[in-house]
């Protein structure tokens, strides 16, 4: 391999997460400060050491509670002196800010970058308006949404259901198979004291759940919460001297070769952005899918998680239903423990950052009751769906 893999110059040195819950009644900034100070302390740093900030998509009021805190508000709250910052929405999705931070560290623009993602979607919902649903307020639909809202495709549940319908038709995947993602993750959430949904469910419970957008039912959809999650991306040589063993970046995938669209793809049984990101990531390492000990994969809807499993090569294309059927392979005791904290379906919708946080927890051996028995050394964290995606191959520093 002749190319220089510059992401290997950086590592995650600290992690933090605020309280995670429904209708916490706390401001986004309050939650963000909690998560950020936890991450800084976890790394053994002080706010004076932080010289970069990155977030996605930046502060916005377009969808209530979707991104209530931006770079400048947190910078002022923590009195940070920054050499570099980034907070835009036009990036490879939720992990776009991680990709940007890694690039900044590799280029020498910053030493320790505070990356965060905050949501107050649960508190922002009301009987008049649902968070993250287009056309549910009084604003005019624009851009992509102007082609969706007239057909009552208000939500990502409607758009994502297309992928599930096509996957079912093309490959014979069934609801019973897809349901094992939800059942397995609820079992994992029962071992996570911070998860919001912990009551065990069965396949029968899943099949009986209210339909949202066929074939996706209520238990296929993630749970809106109020929460903030933060990670510190540091120079590897500095991270190795800090309080916790760093989690280093082996390879990153952030490619996007297809159209920026939810539905204008050549293959609607999957999501082109996931395929592009996965292929790029594997092209930047000699490791293979079989070397991965745990996968923390985006599950805003369960079909996205299944698409990631296939595109990352953990099973064949179209074989995802068979791979997850019965739940054994993806269980804590299985060959590929999946979303070990409960994922967004049960631990709460932390928009990908909770998955990255959990990957670090597992690689550090700090999972408590949900810790994978043979301490993992390699993990994949992936976020995004529809129009964008990014994947991170992580390794523990021995």
C-alpha positions as CSV (number, residue, x, y, z in Angstrom):
1,X,0.0,0.0,0.0
2,X,1.7,3.2,-1.3
3,X,-0.6,5.8,-0.1
4,X,0.0,7.7,3.2
5,X,-2.8,7.1,5.7
6,X,-2.7,10.4,7.5
7,X,-5.7,9.5,9.8
8,X,-3.3,7.3,11.7
9,X,-1.6,10.4,13.1
10,X,-4.6,11.0,15.3
11,X,-6.6,9.2,18.0
12,X,-9.5,9.6,20.4
13,X,-8.1,10.6,23.7
14,X,-11.2,11.3,25.7
15,X,-15.0,10.6,25.7
16,X,-17.9,12.1,27.5
17,X,-21.7,12.0,27.5
18,X,-24.3,14.0,29.4
19,X,-27.5,12.5,30.9
20,X,-29.5,10.8,28.2
21,X,-33.3,10.9,28.6
22,X,-36.7,11.9,27.5
23,X,-37.9,15.5,28.1
24,X,-35.0,16.3,30.4
25,X,-36.0,20.0,30.3
26,X,-32.3,21.1,30.1
27,X,-30.9,23.4,27.5
28,X,-28.7,22.1,24.7
29,X,-25.8,24.1,26.0
30,X,-26.1,22.8,29.5
31,X,-26.0,19.2,28.2
32,X,-23.1,20.0,25.8
33,X,-21.0,21.6,28.6
34,X,-21.5,18.4,30.7
35,X,-20.4,16.1,27.9
36,X,-17.5,18.3,26.9
37,X,-16.1,18.7,30.4
38,X,-16.4,14.9,30.9
39,X,-14.4,14.2,27.7
40,X,-11.7,16.8,28.6
41,X,-11.3,15.4,32.1
42,X,-11.4,11.8,30.7
43,X,-8.4,12.6,28.6
44,X,-6.6,14.2,31.5
45,X,-6.7,17.6,29.8
46,X,-8.0,21.0,30.8
47,X,-10.1,23.5,28.7
48,X,-6.9,25.4,28.1
49,X,-5.5,22.5,26.2
50,X,-8.4,22.4,23.6
51,X,-7.4,24.3,20.5
52,X,-10.0,23.1,18.1
53,X,-13.8,22.4,18.0
54,X,-15.8,20.5,15.4
55,X,-19.5,19.7,15.3
56,X,-22.2,18.8,12.8
57,X,-24.4,20.3,11.3
58,X,-23.8,23.5,13.4
59,X,-26.5,25.4,15.2
60,X,-29.8,25.3,13.4
61,X,-33.5,25.9,14.1
62,X,-34.7,24.2,11.0
63,X,-35.9,21.1,12.8
64,X,-36.6,21.6,16.5
65,X,-34.0,20.2,18.8
66,X,-31.9,18.8,15.9
67,X,-28.8,20.8,16.6
68,X,-29.4,23.5,19.3
69,X,-25.7,24.2,20.0
70,X,-23.0,25.4,17.6
71,X,-19.2,26.1,17.7
72,X,-19.3,29.7,18.9
73,X,-21.7,29.2,21.8
74,X,-19.6,26.3,23.3
75,X,-16.4,28.2,22.6
76,X,-17.7,31.1,24.7
77,X,-19.1,28.9,27.4
78,X,-15.8,27.1,28.0
79,X,-13.6,30.2,27.3
80,X,-11.6,28.3,24.7
81,X,-8.8,29.7,22.6
82,X,-9.1,28.1,19.2
83,X,-6.6,27.7,16.4
84,X,-9.2,25.8,14.2
85,X,-12.9,25.1,14.1
86,X,-15.6,23.6,11.9
87,X,-19.3,23.4,12.1
88,X,-21.0,23.0,8.8
89,X,-23.8,20.7,7.6
90,X,-22.3,20.0,4.1
91,X,-20.1,17.1,5.1
92,X,-20.2,13.3,5.2
93,X,-23.0,13.4,7.8
94,X,-22.8,13.0,11.5
95,X,-19.2,11.9,11.4
96,X,-18.2,14.7,9.1
97,X,-17.0,16.7,12.0
98,X,-14.8,13.7,13.1
99,X,-13.3,13.5,9.6
100,X,-12.7,17.2,9.7
101,X,-11.0,17.1,13.1
102,X,-8.8,14.2,12.1
103,X,-7.7,16.1,9.0
104,X,-7.0,19.2,11.0
105,X,-4.9,17.3,13.5
106,X,-3.0,15.5,10.7
107,X,-2.3,18.8,9.0
108,X,-1.0,20.3,12.3
109,X,-3.8,22.9,12.6
110,X,-4.7,21.7,16.1
111,X,-3.5,19.4,18.8
112,X,-6.7,18.5,20.7
113,X,-10.1,19.0,18.9
114,X,-13.3,18.8,20.9
115,X,-16.0,17.1,18.7
116,X,-19.6,17.1,19.9
117,X,-23.2,16.3,18.9
118,X,-26.1,17.6,20.9
119,X,-29.9,17.0,20.5
120,X,-32.9,18.1,22.4
121,X,-35.4,16.5,20.1
122,X,-37.4,14.9,22.9
123,X,-38.0,18.2,24.7
124,X,-38.7,20.0,21.4
125,X,-41.6,17.8,20.4
126,X,-45.2,18.9,21.0
127,X,-48.7,18.0,20.0
128,X,-48.5,20.7,17.3
129,X,-45.1,19.8,15.9
130,X,-42.8,16.8,15.8
131,X,-39.0,17.2,15.8
132,X,-37.1,16.4,12.6
133,X,-40.3,16.1,10.5
134,X,-40.4,18.3,7.4
135,X,-43.6,20.2,6.7
136,X,-45.0,19.7,10.2
137,X,-44.6,23.4,11.0
138,X,-45.5,26.5,8.9
139,X,-42.3,26.7,6.9
140,X,-42.3,26.3,3.2
141,X,-40.6,23.0,2.0
142,X,-37.5,23.7,-0.1
143,X,-34.8,21.7,-1.9
144,X,-35.2,17.9,-1.7
145,X,-38.2,18.3,0.6
146,X,-40.2,20.2,-2.0
147,X,-40.3,16.9,-4.0
148,X,-41.3,14.8,-1.0
149,X,-43.7,16.7,1.2
150,X,-46.4,17.0,-1.6
151,X,-46.5,13.2,-1.6
152,X,-46.8,13.1,2.2
153,X,-43.3,11.8,2.6
154,X,-42.7,14.1,5.6
155,X,-40.1,12.0,7.5
156,X,-37.0,9.9,7.0
157,X,-39.1,6.9,8.0
158,X,-41.0,7.3,4.7
159,X,-37.9,7.7,2.6
160,X,-36.0,4.9,4.3
161,X,-38.9,2.5,4.0
162,X,-38.2,2.5,0.3
163,X,-34.9,0.7,0.9
164,X,-36.5,-1.9,3.1
165,X,-39.3,-2.5,0.6
166,X,-36.8,-3.0,-2.3
167,X,-34.5,-5.2,-0.2
168,X,-37.4,-7.4,0.8
169,X,-38.6,-7.7,-2.8
170,X,-35.1,-8.2,-4.3
171,X,-33.6,-10.5,-1.8
172,X,-36.5,-12.1,0.0
173,X,-35.7,-10.5,3.3
174,X,-38.5,-10.7,5.8
175,X,-39.8,-8.6,8.7
176,X,-39.1,-11.5,11.1
177,X,-35.4,-11.3,10.0
178,X,-35.1,-7.5,10.3
179,X,-36.8,-7.6,13.7
180,X,-33.8,-9.3,15.3
181,X,-31.9,-6.0,15.2
182,X,-34.5,-4.4,17.4
183,X,-34.8,-7.5,19.7
184,X,-31.0,-7.8,20.1
185,X,-30.5,-4.1,20.8
186,X,-33.2,-4.0,23.4
187,X,-31.4,-6.9,25.2
188,X,-28.2,-4.9,25.1
189,X,-30.0,-1.8,26.4
190,X,-31.1,-3.8,29.4
191,X,-27.5,-4.0,30.4
192,X,-26.9,-0.3,29.9
193,X,-27.9,1.9,32.9
194,X,-28.1,5.0,30.6
195,X,-30.4,3.5,28.0
196,X,-34.0,4.9,27.8
197,X,-35.8,1.7,26.6
198,X,-34.9,-1.4,28.6
199,X,-38.0,-3.6,28.8
200,X,-37.2,-6.8,26.9
201,X,-39.0,-7.4,23.6
202,X,-39.6,-10.6,21.5
203,X,-40.0,-11.1,17.8
204,X,-43.7,-11.4,18.5
205,X,-43.7,-8.0,20.2
206,X,-41.9,-6.6,17.2
207,X,-44.4,-8.1,14.6
208,X,-47.3,-6.7,16.7
209,X,-45.9,-3.2,16.9
210,X,-47.7,-0.3,15.2
211,X,-46.7,0.2,11.5
212,X,-45.1,3.5,10.8
213,X,-44.2,3.3,7.1
214,X,-44.5,-0.1,5.7
215,X,-42.5,-2.3,6.2
216,X,-41.0,-0.3,9.1
217,X,-42.8,-0.5,12.4
218,X,-42.4,1.6,15.6
219,X,-39.6,-0.7,16.9
220,X,-37.7,-0.1,13.7
221,X,-37.4,3.6,14.5
222,X,-34.9,5.2,16.9
223,X,-36.0,7.0,20.0
224,X,-35.7,10.8,20.2
225,X,-33.9,11.9,23.4
226,X,-32.1,14.9,24.9
227,X,-28.4,14.2,25.1
228,X,-24.9,15.5,24.2
229,X,-21.9,13.3,23.4
230,X,-18.3,14.6,23.0
231,X,-15.0,13.1,22.0
232,X,-11.5,14.5,21.9
233,X,-9.5,13.9,18.7
234,X,-5.8,14.4,19.5
235,X,-2.4,14.0,17.9
236,X,-1.5,10.4,18.4
237,X,1.9,11.2,19.9
238,X,0.3,13.5,22.5
239,X,-2.6,11.1,23.1
240,X,-0.2,8.3,24.1
241,X,1.0,10.4,27.0
242,X,-2.5,11.2,28.4
243,X,-4.7,9.6,31.0
244,X,-6.5,6.9,29.0
245,X,-5.1,4.5,26.4
246,X,-6.0,6.2,23.1
247,X,-8.2,4.7,20.4
248,X,-6.5,5.3,17.2
249,X,-7.9,5.7,13.7
250,X,-6.9,2.9,11.4
251,X,-8.9,4.1,8.4
252,X,-11.7,6.4,7.5
253,X,-14.3,6.2,4.7
254,X,-16.1,9.4,3.7
255,X,-16.5,9.1,-0.1
256,X,-19.6,10.1,-2.0
257,X,-19.7,9.1,-5.6
258,X,-23.5,9.0,-6.2
259,X,-26.2,11.6,-6.3
260,X,-27.0,13.6,-3.2
261,X,-30.5,12.1,-3.0
262,X,-32.6,9.8,-0.9
263,X,-34.2,8.1,-3.9
264,X,-32.3,8.8,-7.2
265,X,-30.0,5.8,-6.9
266,X,-29.3,2.9,-9.3
267,X,-29.8,0.4,-6.6
268,X,-32.6,1.2,-4.1
269,X,-32.1,-1.9,-2.1
270,X,-29.2,-0.1,-0.4
271,X,-27.8,3.4,0.1
272,X,-25.0,4.5,-2.3
273,X,-23.3,6.8,0.3
274,X,-22.8,3.8,2.7
275,X,-21.3,1.7,-0.1
276,X,-18.9,4.5,-1.2
277,X,-17.8,5.2,2.4
278,X,-17.2,1.5,3.2
279,X,-15.2,0.9,0.0
280,X,-13.0,3.8,0.7
281,X,-12.4,2.8,4.3
282,X,-11.3,-0.8,3.4
283,X,-9.1,0.6,0.6
284,X,-7.0,2.4,3.2
285,X,-6.1,-0.6,5.4
286,X,-4.8,-4.1,5.2
287,X,-7.4,-5.3,7.7
288,X,-10.5,-7.1,6.6
289,X,-14.1,-7.4,7.9
290,X,-13.1,-10.6,9.7
291,X,-10.6,-8.7,11.8
292,X,-13.3,-6.5,13.4
293,X,-14.4,-7.5,16.9
294,X,-17.5,-5.3,17.2
295,X,-19.6,-3.1,15.0
296,X,-21.5,0.0,16.1
297,X,-23.6,0.9,13.1
298,X,-26.1,3.6,12.5
299,X,-29.7,2.5,13.2
300,X,-31.8,5.6,12.8
301,X,-34.0,2.9,11.2
302,X,-33.2,-0.8,11.4
303,X,-32.8,-1.2,7.6
304,X,-29.9,1.3,7.7
305,X,-28.1,-0.9,10.1
306,X,-28.7,-3.9,7.9
307,X,-27.5,-2.0,4.8
308,X,-24.3,-1.0,6.7
309,X,-23.7,-4.7,7.6
310,X,-23.8,-5.6,4.0
311,X,-21.8,-2.7,2.6
312,X,-19.1,-3.1,5.2
313,X,-18.7,-6.7,4.1
314,X,-19.7,-8.4,7.3
315,X,-22.1,-10.5,5.1
316,X,-22.8,-10.7,1.4
317,X,-25.0,-8.2,-0.4
318,X,-28.6,-9.3,0.0
319,X,-27.6,-11.7,2.8
320,X,-28.2,-9.3,5.7
321,X,-31.5,-10.9,6.7
322,X,-30.0,-14.3,6.9
323,X,-27.0,-13.0,8.8
324,X,-29.0,-11.4,11.6
325,X,-31.8,-14.0,11.8
326,X,-32.1,-15.5,15.2
327,X,-29.8,-12.8,16.7
328,X,-26.9,-15.1,17.6
329,X,-24.3,-13.7,15.3
330,X,-24.9,-10.1,16.4
331,X,-25.4,-10.8,20.1
332,X,-22.8,-9.9,22.8
333,X,-21.6,-13.5,22.7
334,X,-21.7,-13.7,18.9
335,X,-19.2,-13.4,16.1
336,X,-20.0,-9.7,15.6
337,X,-21.5,-8.0,18.6
338,X,-23.6,-5.2,17.2
339,X,-24.6,-1.9,18.9
340,X,-23.7,-3.2,22.3
341,X,-25.2,-0.3,24.3
342,X,-28.6,-0.7,22.7
343,X,-28.1,1.4,19.6
344,X,-30.4,4.3,18.8
345,X,-33.4,2.0,18.8
346,X,-33.2,1.5,22.5
347,X,-30.4,3.6,24.1
348,X,-31.6,6.7,22.4
349,X,-31.1,8.8,19.2
350,X,-27.7,10.4,19.8
351,X,-27.3,10.6,16.0
352,X,-24.3,8.4,15.6
353,X,-22.1,9.9,18.3
354,X,-23.4,7.4,20.8
355,X,-22.2,4.6,18.6
356,X,-18.7,6.1,18.4
357,X,-18.8,6.6,22.2
358,X,-19.7,3.0,22.6
359,X,-17.0,1.8,20.3
360,X,-14.4,3.5,22.5
361,X,-16.1,2.1,25.7
362,X,-15.8,-1.4,24.3
363,X,-12.2,-1.0,23.1
364,X,-11.2,0.3,26.5
365,X,-12.9,-2.6,28.3
366,X,-15.2,-0.2,30.2
367,X,-18.6,-1.7,29.2
368,X,-19.5,-3.1,32.6
369,X,-22.3,-5.7,32.3
370,X,-22.4,-5.2,28.5
371,X,-18.7,-5.6,28.0
372,X,-17.7,-8.0,25.3
373,X,-16.0,-10.9,27.1
374,X,-12.9,-11.2,25.0
375,X,-11.9,-7.5,25.1
376,X,-12.1,-6.2,21.5
377,X,-9.1,-4.6,19.8
378,X,-10.7,-3.4,16.6
379,X,-14.1,-1.8,16.0
380,X,-16.1,-0.2,13.2
381,X,-18.3,2.8,13.9
382,X,-20.5,4.0,11.1
383,X,-23.1,6.8,10.8
384,X,-25.4,8.2,8.2
385,X,-27.9,7.0,5.8
386,X,-29.7,8.1,2.6
387,X,-27.8,11.1,1.3
388,X,-24.5,10.6,3.2
389,X,-22.4,8.3,5.4
390,X,-19.0,7.9,6.9
391,X,-17.3,4.9,8.6
392,X,-14.4,4.8,11.0
393,X,-12.1,1.8,11.6
394,X,-10.7,2.0,15.1
395,X,-8.0,0.1,16.9
396,X,-6.9,0.1,20.5
397,X,-3.3,1.3,21.2
398,X,-1.5,-1.6,22.8
